């Protein structure tokens, strides 16, 4: 019996490091690492030891014979990765794939003194950097986040029905209470304290602030009420404090989502899923109520290019194909769409649309009974129409079309990518939406570093941040050993006093544990795994609720 990696793979390569026969690929040392949608297990080499399943932080590895019906495709999918690849067996050992010679790229002097490093942002990028520092050096780490709760992308970006993916947060949570960590949640750099003050209290500062802004379409009517960025929608259903509970109106029967990436598919899936099924996850309470009371029955996914060029991963599309009570349809308005699907080979992304119904949709009619998602390829939005609110979207209608076609809709979600925002005190590349850097070292600012999407742009999932963080931390340590870090002007306790003076509502690790306890208690009350607190006052109040119960 062999194992297979499934939909929730985060590609952080934890499984690679524990495999005794090197049968999981691509490894971080291979060119394909970071370029594939997930990692894969070679069924011819797997020895059924289960080490990968035990180590996986997101519960993505299962025996092929035990895969549930919705994931049985992952057995052949794992095997297909190795179909055209030659595997070299170690002639002198038990490995079915040759291991390279051990390489220890990072070495520190035996008398290397502890350094103080501030990490701004507690999402995966920031926490991988903190983990690297804590496990491999004697550094003291200050964790800072502008929100009064940790988690970043895992808490507010991962879809609420992907609970296994969210388990990656448990790996990071063990460092929140590490003896060399000090946590200051609810402290905003650039508002509560300046970047200069932060730098003056630390040897180095790592910014892991992500890419929170959504890209615009640049078409007329884009700013009408009812036209919102998909990042806003994702934040809304994940209970992000920056988005009001009434920010999304679901009274329309049809929603148009512009984009064909995983965020677009996530949005479509949430909109048409059975609310009772979503209640089994940690979706925001206000979003669950809105979905139950809403009228959405059809979601149209607009893709400017063809199905062979869609940006979503195969695993996300497979998840849609197993969505109970939801019909998938391919709009057959352009002959190139069907031709690409029919010609697709087993390993092509377009092949996953084979067997899905095709029809030339008549958009003059309201959505049909039931719930469905319509894939409309070779179609781009050209104008949002409506008198005071979104009423329709004019789109291109196939090769050479000029007049376009109107698709009636009451809500438009723009899922065409994200970009970083300028960070106070740091240089910024407007075109790329990133901070200029050299291997993570911010250009012109000694002791200042970046990691994650603000460093490399919005590409790659959770696991991609591990190698990104390793590069940045390696650069930082090289600078530390070389004496290139500015010496801090103040001590660690001085920073704690400064932070408390500037913001008395700061949440520490003990307060974070109280938030966890409160949300789990609300979940038990409502028969759900967790009910997220959705506002800053609620989070701060929960963080302080246990002070009377804890001595000291």
C-alpha positions as CSV (number, residue, x, y, z in Angstrom):
1,X,0.0,0.0,0.0
2,X,1.4,3.4,-1.0
3,X,0.7,6.9,0.2
4,X,-0.5,9.9,-1.7
5,X,-0.5,13.6,-1.2
6,X,-3.9,15.3,-1.5
7,X,-5.6,18.6,-1.9
8,X,-4.5,20.4,1.2
9,X,-0.8,20.0,0.5
10,X,1.0,23.2,1.6
11,X,4.3,22.3,-0.1
12,X,6.4,23.3,2.9
13,X,8.5,20.0,2.4
14,X,8.2,18.8,6.0
15,X,7.3,15.4,4.5
16,X,10.4,15.4,2.3
17,X,12.7,15.8,5.4
18,X,11.3,12.6,7.1
19,X,11.0,10.3,4.1
20,X,13.6,7.5,4.6
21,X,13.7,6.6,0.9
22,X,13.5,10.0,-0.7
23,X,10.3,9.3,-2.7
24,X,8.6,12.7,-2.3
25,X,9.3,15.2,-5.0
26,X,10.1,17.9,-6.0
27,X,12.5,18.5,-3.0
28,X,13.6,22.0,-2.1
29,X,16.9,21.3,-3.9
30,X,15.3,20.5,-7.2
31,X,14.4,23.0,-9.9
32,X,10.7,22.2,-9.9
33,X,10.3,23.0,-6.2
34,X,7.9,26.0,-5.8
35,X,6.8,25.6,-9.5
36,X,4.5,22.6,-9.0
37,X,1.0,22.8,-7.6
38,X,1.8,20.4,-4.8
39,X,4.3,17.7,-3.8
40,X,4.0,14.1,-5.0
41,X,4.8,10.6,-3.7
42,X,6.3,8.0,-6.1
43,X,4.1,4.9,-5.7
44,X,6.9,2.7,-7.0
45,X,9.3,3.8,-4.3
46,X,7.0,4.4,-1.3
47,X,7.7,1.8,1.5
48,X,4.4,2.4,3.4
49,X,6.2,3.7,6.6
50,X,3.7,6.5,7.1
51,X,6.4,9.0,8.3
52,X,5.2,11.6,5.8
53,X,1.6,11.3,7.1
54,X,2.7,11.8,10.7
55,X,4.8,14.8,9.9
56,X,2.4,16.6,7.5
57,X,1.3,19.8,9.2
58,X,-2.0,20.0,7.2
59,X,-3.1,16.4,7.1
60,X,-2.6,16.0,3.4
61,X,-1.1,12.5,3.2
62,X,-3.1,9.3,3.2
63,X,-2.8,5.7,2.2
64,X,-4.1,5.4,-1.4
65,X,-6.4,2.5,-0.4
66,X,-8.0,4.7,2.3
67,X,-8.7,7.8,0.2
68,X,-12.3,8.9,0.4
69,X,-14.3,9.1,-2.8
70,X,-13.7,12.8,-3.2
71,X,-10.0,12.3,-3.2
72,X,-9.4,9.1,-5.1
73,X,-8.1,11.0,-8.1
74,X,-5.0,11.8,-6.0
75,X,-3.6,8.3,-6.3
76,X,-3.2,8.5,-10.1
77,X,-2.4,12.2,-9.9
78,X,0.7,11.4,-7.7
79,X,1.8,8.6,-9.9
80,X,1.4,10.7,-13.1
81,X,4.1,13.1,-11.9
82,X,6.7,10.4,-12.1
83,X,5.4,8.8,-15.3
84,X,7.9,10.5,-17.6
85,X,10.7,11.0,-15.0
86,X,13.7,8.7,-14.7
87,X,14.4,7.7,-11.1
88,X,17.9,6.8,-10.1
89,X,18.3,4.2,-7.4
90,X,21.1,4.4,-4.9
91,X,23.3,1.3,-5.7
92,X,24.9,1.2,-2.3
93,X,21.8,1.8,-0.1
94,X,18.1,1.2,0.4
95,X,17.0,4.5,-1.2
96,X,14.9,4.3,-4.3
97,X,15.9,7.9,-5.2
98,X,19.5,9.1,-4.8
99,X,20.1,11.5,-1.9
100,X,22.5,14.3,-2.5
101,X,25.5,14.9,-0.2
102,X,24.6,16.7,3.0
103,X,25.0,20.5,2.7
104,X,25.2,22.8,5.6
105,X,24.9,26.3,4.1
106,X,24.5,28.1,7.3
107,X,27.2,28.0,10.0
108,X,27.6,30.3,12.9
109,X,30.7,31.0,15.0
110,X,30.7,29.2,18.4
111,X,30.8,32.5,20.2
112,X,27.9,34.0,18.2
113,X,26.1,36.3,20.5
114,X,22.3,36.4,20.7
115,X,20.7,39.1,18.6
116,X,17.2,40.7,19.0
117,X,15.1,40.5,15.9
118,X,11.6,42.0,15.4
119,X,9.3,40.3,13.0
120,X,6.4,42.4,11.8
121,X,3.5,40.2,10.8
122,X,2.4,36.8,12.2
123,X,1.3,35.1,9.1
124,X,3.2,32.1,7.5
125,X,6.0,34.2,6.2
126,X,6.8,35.9,9.5
127,X,6.4,32.7,11.5
128,X,8.6,30.7,9.2
129,X,11.3,33.4,9.7
130,X,10.7,33.3,13.5
131,X,10.9,29.5,13.6
132,X,14.1,29.5,11.7
133,X,15.7,32.0,14.1
134,X,14.4,30.2,17.2
135,X,15.4,26.7,16.1
136,X,18.8,27.5,14.6
137,X,20.1,30.4,16.6
138,X,19.9,31.9,20.1
139,X,18.1,35.0,18.8
140,X,15.4,36.7,20.9
141,X,12.3,37.4,18.7
142,X,9.7,40.1,19.1
143,X,6.5,39.2,17.2
144,X,4.4,42.3,16.2
145,X,1.1,42.4,14.4
146,X,-1.3,45.3,13.8
147,X,-4.3,43.1,14.6
148,X,-4.9,41.9,18.2
149,X,-4.7,38.3,17.1
150,X,-2.1,36.2,15.3
151,X,-2.4,34.1,12.2
152,X,-2.3,36.4,9.2
153,X,-3.1,34.5,6.0
154,X,-3.9,31.3,7.8
155,X,-6.6,32.9,9.9
156,X,-8.0,35.4,7.4
157,X,-7.0,34.0,3.9
158,X,-7.6,30.3,4.0
159,X,-11.2,29.3,3.1
160,X,-13.2,28.4,6.2
161,X,-14.1,25.0,4.8
162,X,-10.4,24.1,4.5
163,X,-9.8,23.3,8.2
164,X,-7.0,20.9,7.5
165,X,-5.0,23.7,5.8
166,X,-5.6,25.9,8.8
167,X,-3.8,23.2,10.9
168,X,-0.5,24.8,9.7
169,X,-1.3,27.5,12.3
170,X,-0.9,24.9,15.1
171,X,2.7,24.4,14.0
172,X,3.4,28.1,14.4
173,X,1.4,28.5,17.6
174,X,4.0,26.5,19.5
175,X,6.4,29.4,19.0
176,X,4.0,32.0,20.5
177,X,5.0,30.9,24.0
178,X,8.6,30.2,23.3
179,X,10.8,31.5,26.1
180,X,12.8,33.7,23.7
181,X,9.6,35.3,22.2
182,X,7.8,38.5,23.2
183,X,4.5,39.1,21.5
184,X,2.9,42.5,20.8
185,X,-0.4,42.1,19.0
186,X,-2.5,45.1,18.2
187,X,0.6,47.3,17.7
188,X,0.9,49.0,14.4
189,X,4.2,50.0,13.0
190,X,3.9,53.5,11.4
191,X,1.0,54.4,13.7
192,X,1.7,53.4,17.2
193,X,5.5,53.3,16.8
194,X,7.8,54.4,14.0
195,X,10.1,52.1,12.0
196,X,13.0,54.1,13.4
197,X,11.9,53.4,17.0
198,X,11.5,49.7,16.2
199,X,15.0,49.5,14.7
200,X,16.5,51.4,17.6
201,X,15.4,48.6,20.0
202,X,16.5,45.6,17.8
203,X,19.5,44.4,15.9
204,X,17.3,43.6,12.9
205,X,13.7,44.0,11.7
206,X,12.0,41.6,9.3
207,X,8.8,42.9,7.6
208,X,6.3,40.1,6.7
209,X,3.3,42.3,5.9
210,X,2.0,40.5,2.8
211,X,0.2,41.9,-0.2
212,X,-3.2,43.0,1.1
213,X,-4.5,45.2,-1.8
214,X,-6.5,43.8,-4.7
215,X,-5.7,44.7,-8.2
216,X,-8.2,46.8,-10.2
217,X,-9.8,46.0,-13.5
218,X,-9.5,49.5,-14.9
219,X,-13.0,49.5,-16.5
220,X,-16.0,51.9,-16.3
221,X,-18.3,51.3,-13.4
222,X,-15.8,49.4,-11.4
223,X,-16.5,51.4,-8.3
224,X,-20.3,51.0,-8.3
225,X,-21.8,49.6,-5.1
226,X,-21.9,45.9,-5.5
227,X,-18.5,45.7,-7.1
228,X,-15.9,44.6,-4.6
229,X,-12.5,43.1,-4.5
230,X,-12.3,39.4,-3.8
231,X,-9.9,40.0,-1.0
232,X,-12.6,42.0,0.7
233,X,-15.0,39.1,0.2
234,X,-12.5,36.6,1.6
235,X,-11.8,38.9,4.6
236,X,-15.6,39.2,5.1
237,X,-16.3,35.5,5.3
238,X,-13.2,35.0,7.5
239,X,-14.3,37.6,10.1
240,X,-11.4,40.1,9.5
241,X,-11.9,43.2,11.7
242,X,-11.2,45.5,8.8
243,X,-14.4,44.5,6.9
244,X,-17.8,45.3,8.4
245,X,-20.3,42.4,8.8
246,X,-22.7,44.2,6.4
247,X,-20.1,44.8,3.7
248,X,-21.4,42.2,1.3
249,X,-25.0,42.0,-0.1
250,X,-26.1,38.6,-1.2
251,X,-29.6,39.5,-2.4
252,X,-28.8,38.9,-6.1
253,X,-29.4,35.6,-7.8
254,X,-26.3,35.8,-10.0
255,X,-22.8,36.8,-9.1
256,X,-19.9,37.4,-11.6
257,X,-16.4,36.6,-10.4
258,X,-13.6,38.0,-12.6
259,X,-10.6,35.6,-12.5
260,X,-9.7,32.0,-12.7
261,X,-7.3,31.6,-9.9
262,X,-7.8,29.7,-6.6
263,X,-9.2,32.8,-4.9
264,X,-11.9,33.0,-7.6
265,X,-12.7,29.3,-7.1
266,X,-12.8,29.7,-3.3
267,X,-15.3,32.6,-3.7
268,X,-17.5,30.7,-6.0
269,X,-17.5,27.6,-3.8
270,X,-18.4,29.6,-0.7
271,X,-21.3,31.4,-2.5
272,X,-23.0,28.2,-3.7
273,X,-22.1,25.8,-0.9
274,X,-24.8,24.5,1.5
275,X,-24.6,26.9,4.5
276,X,-25.1,23.9,6.9
277,X,-21.9,22.4,5.4
278,X,-20.0,25.6,5.8
279,X,-21.1,25.7,9.5
280,X,-18.8,22.8,10.1
281,X,-15.9,25.2,9.5
282,X,-14.9,28.5,11.0
283,X,-16.8,30.8,8.7
284,X,-17.7,34.2,10.2
285,X,-21.1,34.1,11.9
286,X,-22.4,37.1,10.0
287,X,-21.3,35.5,6.7
288,X,-23.1,32.3,7.6
289,X,-26.3,34.2,8.3
290,X,-26.0,36.2,5.1
291,X,-25.5,33.0,3.0
292,X,-28.5,31.4,4.6
293,X,-30.7,34.4,3.9
294,X,-29.2,35.2,0.5
295,X,-30.5,34.5,-2.9
296,X,-27.3,33.5,-4.8
297,X,-27.9,30.5,-7.1
298,X,-25.4,31.0,-9.9
299,X,-21.8,32.1,-10.0
300,X,-20.2,33.0,-13.3
301,X,-16.4,32.7,-13.5
302,X,-14.9,34.9,-16.2
303,X,-11.6,33.9,-17.7
304,X,-9.8,36.1,-20.2
305,X,-7.9,33.2,-21.6
306,X,-8.8,29.6,-22.4
307,X,-9.1,26.6,-20.0
308,X,-5.6,25.5,-20.8
309,X,-4.3,28.7,-19.3
310,X,-6.5,28.9,-16.2
311,X,-4.6,29.9,-13.0
312,X,-6.4,27.6,-10.5
313,X,-4.7,24.4,-9.3
314,X,-6.1,21.0,-10.2
315,X,-6.8,20.3,-6.6
316,X,-9.1,23.3,-6.3
317,X,-11.0,22.3,-9.4
318,X,-11.3,18.7,-8.3
319,X,-12.9,20.0,-5.0
320,X,-15.5,21.9,-7.0
321,X,-16.4,18.7,-9.0
322,X,-17.2,17.0,-5.7
323,X,-19.3,19.9,-4.3
324,X,-22.6,18.4,-3.2
325,X,-25.7,19.8,-4.9
326,X,-23.8,22.1,-7.2
327,X,-23.8,21.8,-11.0
328,X,-20.7,22.8,-13.0
329,X,-21.3,24.1,-16.6
330,X,-18.8,25.3,-19.2
331,X,-20.3,28.2,-21.3
332,X,-19.8,27.0,-24.9
333,X,-20.0,30.5,-26.5
334,X,-16.5,30.2,-28.0
335,X,-15.5,27.2,-30.1
336,X,-11.9,27.5,-28.8
337,X,-13.1,26.4,-25.3
338,X,-14.5,23.1,-26.3
339,X,-11.6,22.4,-28.6
340,X,-9.0,22.9,-25.9
341,X,-10.9,20.7,-23.4
342,X,-11.3,17.9,-26.0
343,X,-7.7,18.0,-27.0
344,X,-6.3,18.1,-23.5
345,X,-4.1,15.1,-22.4
346,X,-4.3,13.4,-19.0
347,X,-1.8,15.8,-17.4
348,X,-3.3,19.0,-18.7
349,X,-5.3,21.3,-16.5
350,X,-8.1,21.6,-19.2
351,X,-8.6,17.8,-19.0
352,X,-10.3,18.2,-15.7
353,X,-13.2,19.9,-17.5
354,X,-13.8,16.8,-19.6
355,X,-17.2,15.4,-18.7
356,X,-18.6,18.7,-17.4
357,X,-21.7,19.8,-19.2
358,X,-21.4,22.4,-21.9
359,X,-24.0,24.8,-23.1
360,X,-24.3,28.1,-24.8
361,X,-25.9,30.1,-21.9
362,X,-28.7,32.4,-22.7
363,X,-27.9,35.3,-20.3
364,X,-31.3,37.0,-20.9
365,X,-32.9,34.4,-18.7
366,X,-32.6,34.3,-14.9
367,X,-30.5,31.5,-13.3
368,X,-32.1,28.1,-13.6
369,X,-33.3,26.2,-10.5
370,X,-30.7,24.8,-8.2
371,X,-27.1,26.0,-7.7
372,X,-24.4,26.1,-10.3
373,X,-21.1,27.5,-11.3
374,X,-20.5,28.5,-14.9
375,X,-17.0,28.7,-16.4
376,X,-16.9,31.3,-19.2
377,X,-13.5,31.3,-20.8
378,X,-12.2,33.7,-23.5
379,X,-14.3,36.5,-22.0
380,X,-13.2,39.6,-20.2
381,X,-15.2,42.4,-18.5
382,X,-15.3,45.7,-20.3
383,X,-17.9,47.6,-18.3
384,X,-19.9,47.4,-15.1
385,X,-23.5,48.6,-15.7
386,X,-26.0,49.9,-13.2
387,X,-27.9,52.9,-12.0
388,X,-26.5,53.4,-8.5
389,X,-25.5,49.8,-8.1
390,X,-24.3,46.8,-10.1
391,X,-27.0,45.5,-12.4
392,X,-25.0,43.8,-15.2
393,X,-21.5,43.2,-16.5
394,X,-20.6,43.7,-20.2
395,X,-18.1,41.2,-21.3
396,X,-16.4,40.2,-24.6
397,X,-18.1,37.4,-26.4
398,X,-15.5,35.3,-28.2
399,X,-12.8,35.8,-30.7
400,X,-13.1,39.1,-32.5
401,X,-16.1,40.3,-30.6
402,X,-16.5,44.1,-30.3
403,X,-20.0,44.8,-29.0
404,X,-19.8,42.4,-26.1
405,X,-22.6,40.7,-24.2
406,X,-24.4,41.8,-21.0
407,X,-24.6,39.3,-18.1
408,X,-27.2,40.5,-15.5
409,X,-25.7,40.3,-12.0
410,X,-26.1,42.1,-8.7
411,X,-22.6,41.4,-7.4
412,X,-19.2,41.6,-9.0
413,X,-16.1,40.1,-7.3
414,X,-12.7,41.1,-8.7
415,X,-10.3,38.2,-8.3
416,X,-7.5,39.3,-10.6
417,X,-4.6,39.3,-8.1
418,X,-3.2,41.1,-5.2
419,X,-0.4,43.6,-4.6
420,X,1.6,45.0,-1.8
421,X,1.2,48.4,-0.3
422,X,3.9,50.9,0.7
423,X,5.4,50.2,4.1
424,X,6.2,53.2,6.2
425,X,9.9,54.0,6.2
426,X,10.8,51.5,3.5
427,X,11.5,52.0,-0.2
428,X,8.7,50.7,-2.5
429,X,8.5,49.5,-6.1
430,X,5.1,50.8,-7.4
431,X,5.2,48.7,-10.5
432,X,5.9,45.4,-8.7
433,X,4.1,46.2,-5.5
434,X,7.1,45.0,-3.5
435,X,10.0,46.4,-1.4
436,X,13.3,46.4,-3.3
437,X,15.7,44.0,-1.7
438,X,18.8,41.8,-2.2
439,X,18.1,38.2,-1.0
440,X,15.7,39.7,1.6
441,X,17.9,42.7,2.6
442,X,16.1,45.9,2.1
443,X,18.0,48.2,-0.3
444,X,19.7,51.1,1.5
445,X,18.5,50.1,5.0
446,X,21.0,48.1,7.0
447,X,19.4,45.8,9.5
448,X,16.0,45.8,7.7
449,X,14.7,42.8,5.8
450,X,11.6,41.5,4.1
451,X,10.0,38.1,3.6
452,X,6.8,36.7,1.9
453,X,4.6,38.5,-0.6
454,X,6.0,42.0,0.2
455,X,9.4,40.5,-0.8
456,X,8.6,38.4,-3.9
457,X,5.1,39.4,-4.9
458,X,1.8,37.5,-4.3
459,X,2.9,34.1,-5.6
460,X,3.1,30.7,-3.8
461,X,1.0,29.3,-1.0
462,X,1.8,28.7,2.7
463,X,4.8,26.4,2.1
464,X,6.5,28.7,-0.3
465,X,7.3,31.0,2.6
466,X,9.6,28.4,4.2
467,X,12.3,28.7,1.5
468,X,11.6,32.4,1.2
469,X,12.2,32.9,4.9
470,X,15.3,30.6,4.9
471,X,16.9,33.0,2.3
472,X,16.1,36.1,4.3
473,X,17.2,34.7,7.6
474,X,20.4,33.4,5.9
475,X,21.1,36.9,4.6
476,X,20.4,38.4,8.1
477,X,22.8,36.0,9.8
478,X,25.5,36.6,7.2
479,X,25.2,40.3,8.0
480,X,25.2,39.6,11.8
481,X,28.4,37.5,11.5
482,X,30.0,40.1,9.3
483,X,29.3,42.9,11.7
484,X,27.0,44.7,9.3
485,X,24.0,45.1,11.7
486,X,23.5,48.4,13.4
487,X,23.8,48.1,17.2
488,X,20.4,48.7,19.0
489,X,20.3,51.8,21.1
490,X,17.9,50.4,23.7
491,X,17.3,47.1,25.5
492,X,14.4,44.6,25.2
493,X,12.6,45.8,28.3
494,X,12.7,49.4,27.0
495,X,10.8,48.3,23.9
496,X,8.1,46.6,26.0
497,X,7.6,49.8,28.0
498,X,7.5,51.9,24.9
499,X,4.9,49.6,23.2
500,X,2.7,49.7,26.3
501,X,2.8,53.4,26.5
502,X,1.8,53.8,22.9
503,X,-1.0,51.2,23.0
504,X,-2.4,49.9,26.2
505,X,-4.6,47.4,24.4
506,X,-1.7,45.2,23.3
507,X,-2.4,41.5,23.4
508,X,0.4,39.2,24.5
509,X,0.7,35.4,24.3
510,X,-1.5,34.9,27.4
511,X,-4.1,37.2,25.9
512,X,-4.0,35.2,22.6
513,X,-4.6,32.0,24.5
514,X,-7.7,33.7,26.0
515,X,-9.0,34.6,22.6
516,X,-8.6,31.0,21.5
517,X,-10.5,29.8,24.6
518,X,-13.3,32.3,24.0
519,X,-13.8,31.4,20.3
520,X,-13.8,27.7,21.1
521,X,-16.4,28.2,23.8
522,X,-18.6,30.1,21.4
523,X,-18.2,27.2,18.9
524,X,-19.3,24.7,21.5
525,X,-22.3,26.9,22.3
526,X,-23.3,26.9,18.6
527,X,-22.3,23.4,17.8
528,X,-19.4,24.5,15.6
529,X,-15.6,24.0,15.8
530,X,-15.1,27.7,16.4
531,X,-16.9,31.0,16.2
532,X,-14.5,33.8,15.3
533,X,-14.6,37.2,17.1
534,X,-15.0,39.7,14.3
535,X,-14.1,43.1,15.8
536,X,-11.1,44.6,17.5
537,X,-13.1,45.5,20.7
538,X,-14.4,41.9,20.9
539,X,-10.9,40.4,20.5
540,X,-9.3,42.8,23.0
541,X,-12.1,42.1,25.5
542,X,-11.6,38.3,25.1
543,X,-7.8,38.7,25.6
544,X,-8.4,40.4,28.9
545,X,-11.2,38.2,30.1
546,X,-8.8,35.7,31.8
547,X,-6.8,38.1,33.8
548,X,-8.9,37.7,36.9
549,X,-8.6,33.9,36.6
550,X,-4.8,33.8,36.2
551,X,-2.7,34.7,39.2
552,X,0.2,37.1,38.7
